[in-house]
């Protein structure tokens, strides 16, 4: 299974988002540092979730990282987060 469905599943389970976009941007970084050739090294995630309403920006980022866990994060070079 590729990273996109794994990322999507973890975030849906953790936050029940009203909006979730998981965008693979690896093709934009081909040949750059961090490109491991997998085609799954650079990601952008947009999440809107009521669970974030009382969290600071840093707390939201920490929550997403915790939800994804070390196994998924170890396979990602860059993760851009837009959390609302």
Backbone as numpy.savetxt, mean C-alpha at the origin, in Angstrom:
# Nx Ny Nz CAx CAy CAz Cx Cy Cz
0.19 -15.75 -6.20 -0.66 -14.57 -6.20 0.23 -13.33 -6.20
-0.10 -12.37 -7.03 0.65 -11.12 -7.11 0.40 -10.25 -5.88
1.15 -9.18 -5.80 1.03 -8.29 -4.64 -0.28 -7.51 -4.59
-0.80 -7.10 -5.73 -2.01 -6.28 -5.69 -3.15 -6.93 -4.93
-3.52 -8.18 -5.23 -4.63 -8.76 -4.47 -4.30 -8.96 -2.99
-3.04 -9.20 -2.68 -2.64 -9.35 -1.28 -2.77 -8.03 -0.53
-2.28 -6.96 -1.16 -2.40 -5.63 -0.56 -3.87 -5.27 -0.37
-4.65 -5.47 -1.41 -6.08 -5.15 -1.37 -6.79 -5.91 -0.25
-6.54 -7.20 -0.15 -7.20 -8.03 0.87 -6.85 -7.56 2.28
-5.57 -7.31 2.55 -5.14 -6.88 3.88 -5.80 -5.55 4.26
-5.83 -4.61 3.32 -6.39 -3.29 3.61 -7.90 -3.32 3.75
-8.57 -4.13 2.95 -10.03 -4.26 3.08 -10.39 -4.87 4.42
-9.64 -5.89 4.83 -9.91 -6.54 6.11 -9.67 -5.59 7.28
-8.63 -4.80 7.20 -8.24 -3.94 8.32 -9.09 -2.68 8.44
-9.52 -2.11 7.31 -10.13 -0.78 7.36 -11.53 -0.68 6.76
-12.03 -1.69 6.08 -13.35 -1.62 5.43 -13.50 -0.28 4.71
-12.61 0.01 3.76 -12.61 1.33 3.12 -13.83 1.58 2.24
-14.18 2.85 2.14 -15.24 3.26 1.21 -14.64 3.47 -0.18
-13.34 3.68 -0.24 -12.62 3.80 -1.51 -11.24 3.17 -1.31
-10.85 2.34 -2.27 -9.53 1.73 -2.21 -8.99 1.58 -3.63
-7.85 2.20 -3.85 -7.14 2.07 -5.13 -5.75 1.54 -4.82
-5.37 0.47 -5.47 -4.03 -0.10 -5.34 -3.42 -0.03 -6.74
-2.45 0.85 -6.90 -1.91 1.17 -8.22 -0.45 0.75 -8.31
-0.16 -0.09 -9.26 1.22 -0.52 -9.48 1.90 0.51 -10.37
2.89 1.20 -9.82 3.64 2.22 -10.56 5.05 1.76 -10.92
5.30 0.47 -10.83 6.64 -0.07 -11.06 7.17 0.26 -12.45
6.29 0.26 -13.43 6.74 0.53 -14.80 7.34 1.94 -14.94
6.95 2.84 -14.06 7.48 4.20 -14.09 8.91 4.27 -13.55
9.35 3.21 -12.90 10.65 3.20 -12.23 11.58 2.12 -12.78
11.24 1.55 -13.92 12.07 0.50 -14.51 13.49 1.01 -14.72
14.44 0.23 -14.24 15.84 0.58 -14.39 16.37 1.50 -13.31
15.51 2.01 -12.44 15.92 2.90 -11.36 16.31 2.09 -10.13
16.87 2.75 -9.16 17.19 2.09 -7.89 15.92 1.51 -7.28
16.04 0.33 -6.76 14.89 -0.31 -6.14 14.07 -1.15 -7.08
14.31 -1.04 -8.37 13.60 -1.88 -9.34 14.26 -3.25 -9.32
13.53 -4.23 -8.80 14.09 -5.58 -8.69 13.76 -6.46 -9.89
13.09 -5.88 -10.88 12.74 -6.64 -12.08 11.44 -7.43 -11.95
10.83 -7.40 -10.79 9.59 -8.17 -10.56 8.37 -7.49 -11.17
8.47 -6.19 -11.41 7.30 -5.45 -11.88 6.34 -5.14 -10.75
6.76 -5.36 -9.50 5.91 -5.12 -8.34 6.69 -4.44 -7.21
7.50 -3.46 -7.56 8.36 -2.83 -6.55 7.86 -1.47 -6.07
7.05 -0.78 -6.86 6.61 0.57 -6.54 5.07 0.63 -6.59
4.47 1.07 -5.48 3.01 1.07 -5.37 2.49 2.40 -4.85
1.29 2.73 -5.26 0.55 3.88 -4.72 -0.79 3.33 -4.23
-1.17 3.72 -3.01 -2.43 3.26 -2.44 -3.23 4.49 -2.01
-4.48 4.52 -2.42 -5.42 5.57 -2.01 -6.51 4.88 -1.21
-6.70 5.34 0.01 -7.74 4.74 0.88 -8.55 5.86 1.52
-9.85 5.70 1.46 -10.77 6.51 2.25 -11.50 5.54 3.16
-11.40 5.79 4.46 -12.03 4.88 5.42 -12.43 5.63 6.69
-13.61 5.34 7.21 -14.03 5.96 8.46 -13.04 5.65 9.61
-12.36 4.54 9.53 -11.40 4.15 10.57 -10.29 5.18 10.75
-10.04 5.99 9.72 -8.97 6.98 9.80 -9.42 8.31 10.40
-10.71 8.48 10.66 -11.23 9.80 11.02 -10.61 10.39 12.28
-10.28 9.59 13.26 -9.71 10.11 14.50 -8.21 9.90 14.61
-7.58 9.53 13.50 -6.14 9.25 13.52 -5.35 10.41 12.92
-4.17 10.64 13.47 -3.26 11.61 12.87 -2.69 11.01 11.58
-2.05 11.84 10.80 -1.44 11.38 9.56 -0.43 10.26 9.82
0.38 10.44 10.83 1.39 9.43 11.16 0.73 8.14 11.64
-0.30 8.25 12.44 -1.02 7.07 12.93 -1.65 6.29 11.78
-2.16 7.01 10.78 -2.74 6.35 9.60 -1.67 5.54 8.86
-0.52 6.16 8.65 0.56 5.48 7.96 1.03 4.24 8.74
1.17 4.40 10.04 1.57 3.26 10.88 0.54 2.14 10.82
-0.75 2.50 10.81 -1.81 1.50 10.76 -1.77 0.73 9.44
-1.53 1.43 8.35 -1.44 0.75 7.05 -0.24 -0.19 7.03
0.90 0.28 7.50 2.08 -0.57 7.54 1.84 -1.81 8.41
1.18 -1.63 9.54 0.88 -2.76 10.42 -0.07 -3.74 9.72
-1.07 -3.22 9.03 -2.03 -4.07 8.33 -1.36 -4.89 7.23
-0.45 -4.26 6.51 0.23 -4.98 5.43 1.20 -6.02 5.98
1.85 -5.72 7.08 2.74 -6.67 7.71 4.11 -6.76 7.05
5.06 -7.34 7.76 6.44 -7.37 7.29 6.66 -8.20 6.02
5.86 -9.22 5.81 6.04 -10.05 4.61 5.76 -9.27 3.33
4.69 -8.51 3.32 4.36 -7.71 2.13 5.31 -6.52 2.03
5.55 -5.83 3.12 6.42 -4.65 3.08 7.84 -4.99 2.63
8.31 -6.17 2.95 9.65 -6.58 2.54 9.77 -6.73 1.02
8.65 -6.89 0.34 8.65 -7.08 -1.11 8.42 -5.78 -1.87
8.24 -4.68 -1.14 7.95 -3.38 -1.76 9.12 -2.44 -1.53
9.58 -1.79 -2.61 10.64 -0.80 -2.48 10.07 0.56 -2.11
8.94 0.94 -2.72 8.36 2.26 -2.49 6.84 2.12 -2.37
6.29 2.77 -1.36 4.86 2.75 -1.12 4.37 4.16 -0.84
3.66 4.74 -1.80 3.08 6.08 -1.63 1.67 5.91 -1.10
1.35 6.65 -0.04 0.05 6.50 0.61 -0.73 7.81 0.59
-1.99 7.74 0.16 -2.92 8.84 0.23 -4.07 8.34 1.08
-4.09 8.76 2.35 -5.02 8.20 3.33 -5.98 9.29 3.79
-7.27 9.05 3.60 -8.29 10.05 3.95 -9.33 9.46 4.87
